Amino acid sequence: MSEEQKIGWTSGEVGNLWNIYMANSMAACMFKHFLLHVDDEEIKDCLITADQLSKKILAELEELFTAEGMTIPNGFSDADVNEQAPRLFSDSFYLNYLDMMVKYGALYYSVALPGFSKMELRHSITNINISSLNLSNKVTEMMLKKGLHVRPPYIPITKETSFVEKQSFFNGYFGDKRSLSAMEITHLFLNIQVNAIKTILVMGFSQVAKKEEVRDYFLRGKKINIKQHNTLSQIMYKEDLPVSIPSQFMITDSTEAPYSDKLMLFHISNLSSAKVRNFGDSMAVSPRHDLAATYARFLIETANFAEDGANIQIQNGWME
């Protein structure tokens, strides 16, 4: 046995593998109900690929946990899925949801990798990330084929190099306000797009949640998402930039929950934590003061919302 093999897992390795396991056990439950109701065979094929990947990741992680002598997390299971419940979302939403999730997954695996020291684990995470990126390409290709992919706004291509000459480059409240940069536009667009998908998800969950406190939490999340969407959209409108969001989403009138309150609450709280990271990334590439201040305000608001979701999980004995 090599010296590296004798060394136990670090906090970064334990924490990241635990999070990956929980997220994929939740995703497998989401895909299970989607697959019971999807009509479009090509979208179904994408969901099957995603479901197989999640199950493969879970199996690999369980082997790693067992070999390390570590308890396997008590993730989500068939008990969290109501197979008898009718569909809650449309096929087009299934595909857009999958697009969001695989992008989040690929991003998380890339960010998590530096926290791993054991080469065996680094190779595992690298392979998982490659599979996620391949799935993301497959989903994007399908969205293009179905006419569901929405591109960021087009901007004129620069013909020559120029340099920032004045500190007014940072102005957002007073003085001359410059036009948005390409990266600022990109992050505004991505935040608006992801927010649209999350809004549909939380609206559907609020329609079927059993516990009143969970339902109220989802409705609060809907209001926050809509408010943030309107603020970001107004910034785009003022710059004469189009705000394109997917329009084919549909929520059925079903009030029977396809998932447990525990799973739905974990999902929304987890996505809220991902939004905090999104806003932090957006702040980092948005020098204009008004944009940075907006993202900072959203970050705090979303972090508080995520924390309140975690508190509800704790109060109900749902958090490991």
C-alpha positions in Angstrom: 0.0 0.0 0.0 1.4 3.4 -1.0 1.8 6.2 1.4 -1.0 8.2 -0.3 -3.4 5.2 0.1 -2.7 5.2 3.9 -3.7 8.8 4.3 -7.4 9.4 5.2 -9.8 11.8 3.4 -9.5 15.5 4.0 -12.4 17.7 5.0 -12.6 18.9 1.4 -12.9 15.4 0.1 -15.5 14.3 2.6 -17.6 17.4 2.2 -17.6 17.4 -1.5 -18.2 13.7 -2.0 -21.1 14.0 0.5 -22.6 16.9 -1.4 -22.2 15.1 -4.7 -23.9 12.0 -3.3 -26.9 13.9 -1.9 -27.4 16.0 -5.1 -27.3 12.9 -7.4 -29.6 10.9 -5.2 -32.1 13.8 -5.4 -31.6 14.1 -9.2 -32.2 10.4 -9.7 -35.6 10.8 -8.0 -36.5 13.8 -10.1 -35.6 11.9 -13.3 -37.6 8.8 -12.2 -40.8 10.7 -12.2 -40.0 12.6 -15.3 -39.4 9.3 -17.2 -42.8 8.1 -16.2 -44.5 10.9 -18.0 -42.2 12.3 -20.8 -43.8 11.9 -24.2 -41.1 13.1 -26.6 -38.8 10.2 -27.3 -35.7 12.3 -28.0 -36.1 14.3 -24.7 -36.7 10.9 -23.0 -33.3 9.7 -24.4 -31.6 12.7 -22.8 -33.4 12.0 -19.4 -32.3 8.3 -19.6 -28.7 9.3 -20.1 -28.9 11.7 -17.2 -30.6 9.1 -15.0 -27.9 6.5 -15.8 -25.1 9.0 -15.1 -26.6 9.9 -11.7 -27.0 6.2 -10.8 -23.4 5.5 -12.0 -22.1 8.3 -9.8 -24.0 7.0 -6.8 -22.7 3.5 -7.2 -19.1 4.7 -7.6 -19.4 6.9 -4.5 -20.9 4.1 -2.4 -17.9 1.9 -3.3 -15.5 4.7 -2.3 -17.4 5.3 1.0 -17.4 1.6 1.8 -13.7 1.2 1.0 -12.9 4.2 3.3 -15.0 2.7 6.1 -17.3 5.8 6.0 -21.1 5.8 6.4 -23.0 6.1 3.1 -25.1 9.2 3.2 -28.8 8.7 3.8 -29.8 10.2 0.5 -33.1 10.3 -1.3 -34.7 7.1 -2.5 -37.9 5.6 -4.0 -39.7 6.6 -0.8 -39.3 10.2 -1.9 -41.1 9.6 -5.2 -44.8 9.2 -5.7 -45.1 7.2 -8.9 -48.9 7.4 -8.9 -48.8 11.3 -9.0 -49.6 12.7 -12.5 -47.0 14.9 -14.3 -46.4 18.3 -12.9 -44.3 19.8 -15.7 -44.2 19.8 -19.6 -41.6 18.0 -21.7 -40.0 21.3 -22.7 -39.5 22.1 -19.0 -37.9 18.6 -18.4 -35.3 19.5 -21.1 -34.6 23.0 -19.8 -34.4 21.7 -16.2 -31.9 19.1 -17.3 -29.8 21.7 -19.1 -29.7 23.8 -15.9 -28.8 20.8 -13.7 -26.0 19.4 -15.9 -24.4 22.8 -16.1 -24.6 23.3 -12.4 -23.1 19.8 -12.0 -20.2 20.4 -14.3 -19.5 23.7 -12.6 -19.6 22.2 -9.1 -17.2 19.3 -10.1 -14.7 21.8 -11.6 -14.9 24.0 -8.5 -14.6 21.0 -6.1 -11.6 19.3 -7.8 -9.0 21.6 -6.2 -10.3 20.4 -2.8 -9.2 16.8 -3.5 -5.6 15.6 -2.8 -5.9 11.8 -3.3 -5.3 11.0 -7.0 -7.8 8.2 -7.0 -10.5 10.7 -6.0 -9.3 13.4 -8.4 -9.5 10.9 -11.3 -13.1 9.9 -10.2 -14.2 13.6 -10.1 -12.5 14.3 -13.4 -14.3 11.4 -15.1 -17.6 12.5 -13.6 -17.1 16.0 -14.9 -16.2 14.8 -18.4 -19.4 12.7 -18.5 -21.4 15.8 -17.3 -19.9 18.0 -20.0 -20.7 15.4 -22.6 -24.3 15.2 -21.4 -24.5 19.0 -21.4 -23.4 19.0 -25.1 -26.1 16.4 -25.8 -28.8 18.4 -24.1 -27.8 21.7 -25.8 -27.8 19.9 -29.2 -31.3 18.6 -28.4 -32.5 22.1 -27.3 -31.2 23.5 -30.6 -33.1 20.8 -32.5 -36.3 21.4 -30.6 -36.1 25.2 -30.9 -35.8 25.5 -27.1 -32.3 26.9 -26.9 -32.2 30.7 -26.2 -28.9 32.4 -27.2 -27.5 35.4 -25.4 -27.9 38.8 -27.1 -25.6 39.5 -30.1 -23.3 42.5 -29.9 -21.0 44.1 -32.5 -17.6 42.4 -33.0 -14.7 44.6 -32.1 -12.3 45.4 -34.9 -9.4 46.8 -32.8 -8.0 46.7 -29.3 -8.8 49.5 -26.9 -7.8 50.2 -23.3 -9.7 51.6 -20.3 -8.5 55.1 -19.9 -10.8 56.6 -17.1 -12.1 55.5 -13.8 -15.5 56.4 -15.1 -15.4 52.8 -16.4 -16.7 51.8 -13.0 -19.5 54.4 -12.9 -23.0 53.0 -12.4 -24.8 55.6 -10.3 -23.3 59.0 -11.1 -21.5 60.6 -14.0 -21.1 59.0 -17.4 -22.4 55.4 -17.4 -20.7 53.3 -20.0 -22.5 50.5 -21.9 -22.5 47.0 -20.5 -19.4 44.9 -21.3 -19.8 41.5 -23.0 -19.2 39.6 -19.7 -21.7 41.8 -17.9 -24.3 41.1 -20.6 -23.5 37.4 -20.4 -24.1 37.1 -16.7 -27.2 39.2 -16.8 -28.6 36.9 -19.5 -27.6 33.7 -17.6 -29.0 34.8 -14.3 -32.3 35.7 -16.0 -32.5 32.4 -17.8 -31.7 30.2 -14.8 -34.1 32.3 -12.7 -36.9 31.6 -15.1 -36.4 27.8 -14.8 -36.2 28.0 -11.0 -39.4 30.1 -10.8 -41.3 27.5 -12.7 -39.9 24.8 -10.5 -40.7 26.5 -7.2 -44.2 27.4 -8.5 -44.9 23.7 -9.3 -43.6 22.7 -5.9 -45.7 25.2 -4.1 -48.8 23.8 -5.8 -48.2 20.3 -4.4 -46.3 20.7 -1.1 -48.2 19.1 1.8 -46.8 21.1 4.8 -48.0 24.7 5.0 -44.6 26.0 6.1 -42.9 24.3 3.1 -45.6 25.7 0.7 -45.2 29.2 2.2 -41.4 28.9 1.8 -41.8 28.0 -1.9 -44.2 30.9 -2.5 -41.7 33.3 -0.9 -39.1 31.9 -3.2 -41.4 32.6 -6.2 -41.7 36.3 -5.1 -37.9 36.7 -4.7 -37.3 35.1 -8.1 -39.8 37.4 -9.9 -38.5 40.5 -8.2 -34.9 39.6 -9.1 -35.9 38.8 -12.7 -37.7 42.2 -13.1 -34.6 44.1 -11.7 -32.2 42.3 -14.1 -34.5 42.6 -17.0 -34.9 46.4 -16.5 -31.1 46.7 -16.7 -31.1 44.9 -20.0 -34.1 47.0 -21.3 -32.3 50.2 -20.5 -29.4 49.1 -22.6 -31.7 48.3 -25.5 -30.9 44.6 -25.1 -33.6 41.9 -25.6 -34.6 39.8 -22.7 -35.4 36.3 -24.0 -36.7 33.6 -21.7 -38.0 30.1 -22.6 -41.8 30.4 -23.3 -42.8 26.8 -23.7 -42.9 25.9 -20.0 -46.1 24.6 -18.6 -47.2 23.6 -15.1 -50.2 21.2 -15.0 -53.1 21.7 -12.6 -52.1 18.6 -10.5 -52.1 19.1 -6.8 -50.7 15.6 -6.0 -47.1 15.8 -5.0 -44.7 13.7 -7.2 -42.0 14.1 -4.5 -41.7 14.3 -0.8 -41.7 17.7 0.9 -38.2 16.8 2.2 -36.8 16.3 -1.3 -38.5 19.4 -2.8 -37.3 21.6 0.1 -33.7 20.2 -0.2 -33.8 20.9 -3.9 -34.9 24.5 -3.7 -32.6 25.3 -0.8 -29.7 23.7 -2.6 -30.5 25.7 -5.8 -30.6 28.8 -3.7 -27.1 28.1 -2.5 -26.0 27.7 -6.1 -27.6 31.1 -6.9 -25.4 32.7 -4.2 -22.4 31.4 -6.1 -23.8 32.7 -9.3 -24.3 36.1 -7.9 -20.8 36.1 -6.5 -19.3 35.1 -9.9 -21.4 37.8 -11.5 -20.1 40.4 -9.1 -16.5 39.4 -9.9 -16.9 40.1 -13.7 -19.2 43.2 -13.4 -17.0 46.3 -12.7 -20.0 48.7 -13.0 -20.9 49.8 -9.5 -24.7 49.6 -10.0 -24.4 45.9 -11.2 -22.1 44.9 -8.3 -24.4 46.5 -5.8 -27.4 44.7 -7.3 -25.7 41.4 -7.2 -24.5 42.0 -3.6 -28.1 42.7 -2.5 -29.4 39.6 -4.3 -26.6 37.5 -2.8 -27.6 38.4 0.7 -31.3 38.0 0.0 -30.8 34.6 -1.5 -28.4 33.4 1.2 -30.9 34.3 3.9 -33.6 32.4 1.9 -31.4 29.4 1.6 -30.6 29.5 5.3 -34.3 29.7 6.2 -34.8 26.6 4.0 -32.1 24.8 5.9 -33.7 25.8 9.2 -37.0 24.2 8.1 -35.1 21.0 7.2 -33.5 21.0 10.7 -36.8 21.6 12.4 -38.4 18.6 10.6 -35.4 16.3 11.1 -34.6 16.2 7.4 -31.0 17.4 7.4 -28.1 15.1 7.8 
